[in-house]
Amino acid sequence: MPIKLLVVFLSVLNLLIACGPQSLSIEEQRQGASCQPNQLCEYDNQVKIWLSEQQITPETPFEINLSLPSSLLVHSAKLEGITMYMGYIPVLFEPLDDILVAQSMVGICSERNMTWKLTLEVKNPQGQLKHVFYYFDATY
């Protein structure tokens, strides 16, 4: 019986730690201010990011669309909670016609309205990496 209680306690503790508040850095606030959440965002380097739907609901699949100039390649992409830290969700883009599309889903937490950040790392022909941030809200 004590082992079962220990397992339950550790599980609850892990859940509480995973849903802790996280603050925005100054860099992230500045980058996120140029585009409205859940809307098409066009960046200086001709990168465009938009969602398949304007209303995102946790635990419901949605698509992330990406348009890149031919000179850039996706090096990596991940989602992370901004309102609450919930770990990282890897994002894998696949080509579809002339854009890249990723199937994704975000988790649910104690916050009804949650801001998420897509961190996209792109590589230019010289091998230099650049980060692009896209913010969106999920509500239930």
C-alpha positions in Angstrom: 0.0 0.0 0.0 2.8 2.6 0.8 4.2 2.1 -2.7 0.9 2.9 -4.3 0.6 6.1 -2.3 4.1 7.1 -3.2 3.4 6.5 -6.9 0.2 8.6 -6.7 2.0 11.4 -4.8 4.9 11.5 -7.3 2.4 11.6 -10.2 0.4 14.5 -8.7 3.7 16.3 -7.9 4.9 15.9 -11.5 1.6 17.2 -12.8 1.8 20.3 -10.6 5.4 21.0 -11.6 4.5 20.5 -15.3 1.8 23.2 -15.2 3.9 25.9 -13.6 3.8 29.6 -14.7 6.4 30.7 -17.2 7.3 34.3 -18.0 8.1 35.8 -21.4 11.6 37.0 -21.9 12.1 40.5 -23.3 13.2 39.0 -26.7 10.1 36.9 -26.9 7.8 39.8 -26.1 9.4 41.9 -28.8 9.2 39.2 -31.4 5.6 38.2 -30.5 4.3 41.8 -30.7 4.6 42.0 -34.5 1.9 39.5 -35.3 -1.5 38.8 -33.8 -2.0 35.3 -32.2 -3.7 32.7 -34.4 -3.4 34.9 -37.5 -1.2 34.7 -40.6 2.2 36.1 -39.8 4.7 37.2 -42.4 8.3 37.7 -41.3 11.1 39.8 -42.8 12.8 36.8 -44.2 9.7 35.8 -46.4 8.7 33.1 -43.9 4.9 32.8 -43.4 3.2 30.8 -40.7 -0.5 30.3 -40.2 -2.9 27.8 -38.5 -5.6 25.7 -40.2 -8.1 27.2 -37.8 -8.4 30.5 -35.9 -9.9 28.8 -32.9 -7.6 26.2 -31.4 -8.9 23.8 -28.7 -6.6 21.7 -26.5 -6.6 18.0 -27.2 -8.0 18.6 -30.7 -5.7 18.1 -33.8 -4.9 21.1 -36.0 -2.5 22.0 -38.7 0.4 24.5 -38.7 1.2 25.8 -42.2 4.6 27.2 -43.3 5.8 28.9 -46.4 9.5 29.3 -46.8 11.7 30.8 -49.5 13.6 28.2 -51.4 16.8 29.3 -49.8 15.7 28.3 -46.3 15.3 24.8 -44.8 13.6 23.8 -41.6 16.2 22.6 -39.1 13.9 22.0 -36.2 10.5 23.0 -34.8 8.8 22.7 -31.4 5.8 23.9 -29.4 6.0 25.0 -25.8 3.5 26.5 -23.4 4.0 30.2 -22.5 1.2 30.7 -20.0 2.1 27.4 -18.3 5.2 25.3 -18.8 4.1 21.9 -20.2 7.4 20.7 -21.8 8.1 20.6 -25.5 6.1 19.1 -28.3 8.2 18.3 -31.4 6.7 19.6 -34.7 7.5 17.8 -37.9 6.7 19.5 -41.2 5.9 17.6 -44.4 5.7 19.1 -47.9 2.2 19.6 -49.3 1.9 21.3 -52.7 4.0 24.5 -52.3 3.9 24.7 -48.5 5.0 22.7 -45.5 2.3 21.4 -43.1 2.6 19.9 -39.6 -0.2 18.0 -37.8 -0.2 18.9 -34.1 -2.1 19.0 -30.9 -1.6 20.9 -27.6 -2.3 19.6 -24.1 -4.8 20.9 -21.7 -3.9 22.3 -18.3 -5.6 24.3 -15.5 -5.6 27.5 -17.6 -8.7 27.9 -19.8 -6.9 30.3 -22.1 -3.3 29.3 -22.9 -0.7 30.9 -25.1 1.6 28.6 -27.0 4.8 29.4 -28.9 6.1 27.7 -32.1 9.9 27.9 -32.2 11.0 27.4 -35.8 14.7 27.1 -36.5 15.6 27.6 -40.2 18.9 27.2 -41.9 20.2 29.4 -44.8 22.6 28.1 -47.5 25.6 29.2 -45.5 24.5 27.0 -42.6 23.5 29.8 -40.3 20.5 29.2 -38.1 17.8 31.7 -37.3 14.9 31.4 -34.9 11.3 32.4 -35.8 8.7 32.6 -33.1 4.9 32.2 -33.8 2.4 32.6 -30.9 -1.1 31.3 -30.8 -3.8 30.8 -28.2 -5.8 27.7 -27.3 -9.0 28.0 -25.4 -11.5 25.5 -23.9 
